Amino acid sequence: MNTTKLRLDKYLWAIRIFKTRTQATAACDDGKVKLNGQSVKPSRTVGLGDRYDIRTPARKWTIEVTGLLYN
């Protein structure tokens, strides 16, 4: 079992919601990524079962974390 923590901005970039990690960080900082209706910081640790509401210029997303990605 891997206990490495995975940052939210890195996760959103890895699953290609955003083209760059910088864009993912900016979206979190601008309040466009929410967990349970609350804005979240880009450094938040992602957990299984988390549901995020994400607004991008192209569309709105609701994603649920069903697996984690590690290097």
FENHU-V547899 format. One line per field, one symbol per residue. ss: DSSP state (H for helix, E for strand, L for the rest). burial: + if it has 24 or more other ideal C-beta (glycine too) atoms within 12 Angstrom, else -. A space follows every 50 residues. Layout:
ss=???
burial=???
This chain:
ss=LLLLLLEHHHHHHHLLLLLLHHHHHHHHHLLLEEELLEELLLLLELLLLL EEEEELLLLEEEEELLLLLLL
burial=-----++++++++-+-++----+++-++---++++----+-+-+-+---+ -+++--------+-+--+---
